[in-house]
Amino acid sequence: MFSAPNPAAIKAALAITGHLDGETRMPIAAASDALIAQLSVALASRIAESGAIA
């Protein structure tokens, strides 16, 4: 979550889980493809461990 210096990672994680549409506005830059891939893996791992994200 702290891989980006702005809330892009949080917004991307919320988009991956279906809570947001993933759109960002300036000055927030969109998360990189690499960061989105990292988040997807981390969130999938969390779901596999506990059955939920929270």
C-alpha positions in Angstrom: 0.0 0.0 0.0 2.9 2.3 0.5 4.6 1.7 -2.8 3.3 4.9 -4.3 3.7 8.4 -2.8 0.1 9.2 -3.3 -3.2 7.5 -2.7 -3.0 5.7 -6.0 -2.3 2.3 -4.4 -5.3 2.6 -2.1 -7.6 3.7 -5.0 -6.3 0.8 -7.1 -6.9 -1.7 -4.3 -10.4 -0.4 -3.9 -10.9 -0.7 -7.7 -9.6 -4.3 -7.7 -12.1 -5.2 -5.0 -14.9 -3.5 -6.8 -15.4 -0.6 -4.4 -14.3 2.1 -6.9 -14.1 2.5 -10.6 -10.3 3.2 -10.5 -10.5 6.7 -12.0 -8.2 9.3 -10.6 -8.1 13.0 -11.0 -5.1 15.4 -10.9 -3.0 15.7 -8.8 -3.3 12.0 -8.1 -1.6 9.9 -10.8 -3.0 6.5 -11.7 -1.2 3.5 -10.2 1.3 1.8 -12.5 0.6 -1.5 -14.1 3.4 -3.1 -11.9 1.8 -1.7 -8.7 -1.7 -3.0 -9.8 -0.2 -6.4 -10.4 1.5 -6.4 -6.9 -1.8 -5.4 -5.3 -3.7 -8.0 -7.2 -1.4 -10.7 -5.9 -1.4 -9.4 -2.3 -5.2 -9.1 -2.2 -5.7 -12.6 -3.8 -3.3 -14.0 -1.1 -5.2 -12.2 1.6 -8.5 -13.6 0.4 -7.0 -17.1 0.1 -5.8 -17.0 3.7 -8.8 -15.6 5.4 -11.7 -15.8 2.9 -12.1 -12.0 3.0 -10.1 -8.9 2.5 -10.8 -7.3 5.8 
